[in-house]
Amino acid sequence: MRPAGTRIVRIAGEGSFIAAEGLDAAALARIVEAHRANRDPSMTLKRNLGTLVTRVRAAGAGLEPGGAIPPELVVKEAPVPWRRRLYYRVGGVSPFARELEASRRLRERGVGAARVLASSLRPRGGTEVLVSERIDRCVPLRDLLWLGDPVVREPAALRALLSRAGAWLRGLHDAGVWQRDMKPSNVLVREGPRGFEDAELFLVDVAAVRLFLRPLGEARRVRNFAQLLDLTVDLDGEPRRMLLEAYAGPGSGDMERLERLERLVGASIEARRDHRERQCGFRHVDEEHRHSPK
């Protein structure tokens, strides 16, 4: 069922899209065209294995900001494997189409999430597209912990960041929010007046989110921890403990429960590394990153 407040628009050669009311086919086509015409490295957020993510300014696309069109957008374009192209031809729906409704439902639960403005429904070309509002002044958690220039290493700042992330993750889990793709590149951090102590965190790439009526069980909680913490070796020790302690909450006093969680998370991370090593020969994510095609 099409989410409330949306419409179906069609672009020649691209297929059909679900779009927010106020975003017509002509405006959406200009946004996609500006995304593909981008030649500014500072506007490119990701380019990997055929997937391209860029920032697009409304004015640069010949559009007037306002209503359904914010001043700056994020456009994600991913290749469609040929088998899925056949699936779309017989009526299948792009997984991107789930993001519009998922982002709305997350925001209703008080979870920070980018507002999705349009997504491919039944693509007709070789790619599928997602258009969302850009959340300003944010940095991916992955960059703060690992790939940034520089990363956060000052002890007080790192503790504040991990403590805030742990408390935020506990809030999601207790609210029944399950992000099956909880990798640190899908968590954005915006510092507050006190830096990381009162930072805001946001989920992106939310097609894999599932919402439950009760708090998550242990297995799902552990999986999310492993997805977030399967990073470089230097984050395995005290940094992991900082996040777990914040997740447990101040004054929890239940050391046995905390230690159990730490064991389960550690075992889950090692299982992920075993799998990576079997698949590509590299045990740790930074080794894989250095040898992956850009």
C-alpha positions as CSV (number, residue, x, y, z in Angstrom):
1,M,0.0,0.0,0.0
2,R,1.3,3.5,-0.9
3,P,2.2,5.5,2.2
4,A,-0.1,8.5,3.0
5,G,1.1,11.8,1.6
6,T,2.8,10.3,-1.4
7,R,2.2,10.0,-5.1
8,I,3.4,7.8,-8.0
9,V,5.4,9.7,-10.6
10,R,7.0,8.3,-13.8
11,I,10.2,9.4,-15.5
12,A,10.9,8.2,-19.1
13,G,13.7,5.7,-19.1
14,E,13.8,5.5,-15.3
15,G,10.5,3.9,-14.4
16,S,8.1,4.7,-11.6
17,F,8.9,6.4,-8.3
18,I,7.1,7.0,-5.0
19,A,7.4,10.7,-4.2
20,A,6.3,13.0,-1.5
21,E,3.4,15.3,-2.3
22,G,4.7,18.4,-4.0
23,L,7.6,16.7,-5.7
24,D,6.5,16.1,-9.3
25,A,8.2,14.1,-12.1
26,A,9.9,17.2,-13.7
27,A,11.5,18.2,-10.4
28,L,12.6,14.7,-9.6
29,A,14.1,14.3,-13.0
30,R,16.2,17.4,-12.5
31,I,17.4,16.2,-9.2
32,V,18.5,12.9,-10.7
33,E,20.2,14.7,-13.6
34,A,22.1,17.0,-11.3
35,H,23.2,14.0,-9.2
36,R,24.6,12.3,-12.3
37,A,26.3,15.4,-13.6
38,N,28.2,16.0,-10.4
39,R,31.9,16.5,-10.8
40,D,32.7,18.0,-7.5
41,P,34.5,15.6,-5.1
42,S,33.3,17.5,-2.1
43,M,29.7,16.7,-3.1
44,T,30.4,13.0,-3.5
45,L,29.6,11.0,-0.3
46,K,30.2,7.5,-1.6
47,R,31.4,5.9,-4.8
48,N,31.9,2.1,-4.4
49,L,31.1,-1.0,-6.5
50,G,28.7,0.9,-8.8
51,T,26.9,2.7,-6.0
52,L,27.1,6.5,-6.1
53,V,25.9,8.9,-3.3
54,T,26.0,12.6,-3.8
55,R,24.8,15.8,-2.3
56,V,22.6,17.9,-4.6
57,R,21.7,21.5,-4.0
58,A,18.1,22.4,-5.0
59,A,19.4,25.6,-6.6
60,G,22.0,23.7,-8.6
61,A,19.3,21.5,-10.0
62,G,17.3,24.5,-11.1
63,L,14.7,24.2,-8.3
64,E,13.4,26.6,-5.8
65,P,13.7,25.3,-2.2
66,G,10.5,25.1,-0.2
67,G,7.7,22.6,0.5
68,A,8.8,19.1,-0.5
69,I,12.2,20.3,-1.8
70,P,14.8,21.2,0.9
71,P,17.8,23.3,0.1
72,E,20.1,20.3,-0.1
73,L,19.4,16.6,-0.8
74,V,21.2,13.3,-0.7
75,V,20.8,11.1,-3.8
76,K,21.8,7.4,-3.7
77,E,22.0,5.5,-7.0
78,A,22.7,1.8,-7.0
79,P,23.1,-0.7,-9.9
80,V,20.3,-3.3,-10.4
81,P,21.5,-6.9,-11.1
82,W,20.0,-8.4,-14.2
83,R,17.9,-10.9,-12.3
84,R,16.3,-8.2,-10.3
85,R,15.6,-6.2,-13.5
86,L,13.4,-9.2,-14.6
87,Y,11.7,-9.1,-11.2
88,Y,10.8,-5.4,-11.7
89,R,9.5,-6.1,-15.2
90,V,6.9,-8.5,-13.8
91,G,5.8,-6.1,-11.1
92,G,8.4,-6.4,-8.3
93,V,9.1,-3.4,-6.1
94,S,12.5,-1.9,-5.4
95,P,13.7,-2.3,-1.7
96,F,14.3,1.5,-1.8
97,A,10.6,1.9,-1.7
98,R,10.5,0.7,1.9
99,E,12.6,3.6,3.1
100,L,10.0,6.3,2.7
101,E,7.5,4.6,5.0
102,A,10.3,3.4,7.4
103,S,11.7,6.9,7.8
104,R,8.3,8.3,8.6
105,R,7.5,5.6,11.2
106,L,10.9,6.1,12.8
107,R,10.4,9.8,13.2
108,E,6.9,9.1,14.7
109,R,8.7,7.0,17.4
110,G,11.1,9.9,18.1
111,V,14.1,8.3,16.3
112,G,16.2,10.6,14.2
113,A,16.1,9.6,10.6
114,A,16.5,11.4,7.3
115,R,13.2,12.3,5.6
116,V,13.0,10.3,2.4
117,L,11.4,12.4,-0.4
118,A,11.4,9.9,-3.3
119,S,12.4,6.4,-4.2
120,S,12.4,4.1,-7.2
121,L,9.3,1.8,-7.2
122,R,9.7,-0.2,-10.4
123,P,12.9,0.9,-12.1
124,R,13.2,0.5,-15.8
125,G,16.9,1.4,-16.3
126,G,20.0,-0.2,-14.9
127,T,19.9,1.6,-11.5
128,E,17.5,2.4,-8.7
129,V,17.4,5.8,-6.9
130,L,16.7,7.1,-3.5
131,V,16.3,10.8,-2.7
132,S,16.3,12.1,0.9
133,E,16.7,15.3,2.8
134,R,20.3,16.0,3.9
135,I,20.8,16.1,7.7
136,D,23.3,18.9,8.1
137,R,26.4,19.1,10.3
138,C,26.6,15.3,10.7
139,V,29.5,12.9,10.5
140,P,29.1,9.1,10.1
141,L,30.0,7.2,13.3
142,R,32.4,5.1,11.1
143,D,34.4,8.2,10.3
144,L,34.6,9.3,13.9
145,L,35.9,5.9,15.1
146,W,37.9,4.8,12.1
147,L,38.0,6.5,8.7
148,G,37.9,10.2,9.6
149,D,40.6,12.7,9.2
150,P,41.2,12.8,12.1
151,V,39.4,10.1,14.1
152,V,38.3,10.8,17.7
153,R,41.2,9.6,19.9
154,E,41.3,12.1,22.8
155,P,40.1,9.9,25.8
156,A,37.4,12.2,27.1
157,A,35.9,12.9,23.7
158,L,36.0,9.2,22.8
159,R,34.3,8.2,26.0
160,A,31.6,10.9,25.5
161,L,31.0,9.7,21.9
162,L,30.8,6.0,22.9
163,S,28.7,6.7,26.0
164,R,26.2,8.7,23.9
165,A,26.1,6.0,21.2
166,G,25.6,3.3,23.8
167,A,22.7,5.1,25.5
168,W,21.1,5.9,22.1
169,L,21.3,2.2,21.0
170,R,19.7,1.1,24.2
171,G,16.9,3.5,23.6
172,L,16.3,2.1,20.1
173,H,16.3,-1.5,21.3
174,D,14.0,-0.9,24.2
175,A,11.6,0.9,21.8
176,G,11.6,-2.2,19.5
177,V,13.6,-0.7,16.7
178,W,15.6,-3.3,14.8
179,Q,18.0,-2.1,12.2
180,R,19.3,-5.2,10.5
181,D,22.0,-3.2,8.7
182,M,23.3,-1.4,11.8
183,K,26.8,-0.6,10.4
184,P,28.6,2.5,11.7
185,S,28.3,4.2,8.3
186,N,24.5,4.1,8.7
187,V,24.7,6.1,12.0
188,L,25.2,9.9,11.7
189,V,26.4,12.0,14.6
190,R,25.7,15.7,15.1
191,E,27.5,17.3,18.0
192,G,25.5,19.3,20.5
193,P,26.4,22.4,22.6
194,R,28.5,20.1,24.9
195,G,30.1,18.2,22.0
196,F,29.5,14.5,22.0
197,E,27.9,14.5,25.5
198,D,24.6,15.7,24.1
199,A,25.1,14.7,20.4
200,E,22.1,13.8,18.3
201,L,22.3,10.5,16.4
202,F,20.4,9.6,13.2
203,L,19.7,6.4,11.3
204,V,20.1,6.3,7.5
205,D,19.6,3.6,4.9
206,V,16.6,2.4,6.8
207,A,15.0,0.0,4.3
208,A,16.2,-2.9,6.6
209,V,14.5,-1.4,9.7
210,R,11.8,-3.4,11.4
211,L,9.6,-2.1,14.2
212,F,8.3,-4.4,17.0
213,L,5.7,-3.8,19.7
214,R,8.1,-4.9,22.5
215,P,11.8,-4.5,23.3
216,L,14.2,-6.5,21.3
217,G,15.5,-9.9,22.4
218,E,19.1,-10.6,23.3
219,A,20.1,-12.1,19.9
220,R,19.1,-9.0,17.9
221,R,20.8,-6.7,20.4
222,V,24.0,-8.6,20.2
223,R,23.9,-8.6,16.4
224,N,23.6,-4.8,16.3
225,F,26.5,-4.5,18.7
226,A,28.7,-6.7,16.5
227,Q,27.7,-4.7,13.4
228,L,28.8,-1.5,15.1
229,L,31.9,-2.7,16.8
230,D,33.5,-5.0,14.1
231,L,36.0,-2.3,13.3
232,T,39.8,-2.0,13.9
233,V,41.6,-4.0,16.5
234,D,42.4,-0.9,18.6
235,L,38.7,-0.5,19.2
236,D,38.3,-4.0,20.6
237,G,39.3,-3.3,24.2
238,E,38.4,-0.3,26.3
239,P,36.3,1.4,23.6
240,R,34.0,-1.6,23.3
241,R,33.6,-1.7,27.1
242,M,32.7,2.0,27.2
243,L,29.9,1.5,24.8
244,L,28.6,-1.6,26.6
245,E,28.7,0.1,29.9
246,A,26.7,3.1,28.6
247,Y,24.2,0.6,27.1
248,A,23.8,-1.1,30.4
249,G,23.0,2.3,32.0
250,P,24.4,4.3,34.9
251,G,24.3,2.5,38.3
252,S,23.0,-0.7,36.8
253,G,25.2,-2.7,39.1
254,D,24.6,-5.9,37.2
255,M,28.2,-6.9,36.4
256,E,27.2,-10.4,35.6
257,R,24.8,-9.3,32.9
258,L,27.3,-6.8,31.5
259,E,30.0,-9.5,31.4
260,R,27.6,-11.9,29.6
261,L,26.8,-9.2,27.0
262,E,30.5,-8.5,26.5
263,R,31.2,-12.2,26.0
264,L,28.3,-12.6,23.5
265,V,29.3,-9.5,21.6
266,G,32.9,-10.6,21.4
267,A,32.0,-14.0,20.1
268,S,29.7,-12.4,17.5
269,I,32.4,-10.1,16.3
270,E,34.9,-13.0,16.0
271,A,32.3,-15.0,14.0
272,R,32.0,-12.0,11.6
273,R,35.8,-11.9,11.3
274,D,36.0,-15.6,10.7
275,H,33.4,-15.2,7.9
276,R,35.3,-12.3,6.4
277,E,38.6,-14.2,6.4
278,R,37.0,-17.2,4.6
279,Q,35.4,-14.9,2.1
280,C,38.2,-12.5,1.2
281,G,41.3,-13.5,3.1
282,F,41.3,-10.5,5.4
283,R,40.2,-10.8,9.0
284,H,39.7,-7.2,10.0
285,V,37.6,-4.6,8.3
286,D,40.5,-2.1,7.8
287,E,42.5,-4.8,6.0
288,E,39.6,-5.5,3.7
289,H,39.1,-1.7,3.1
290,R,42.7,-1.2,2.1
291,H,42.5,-3.9,-0.6
292,S,38.9,-3.3,-1.8
293,P,38.4,-1.7,-5.3
294,K,37.3,1.9,-5.0
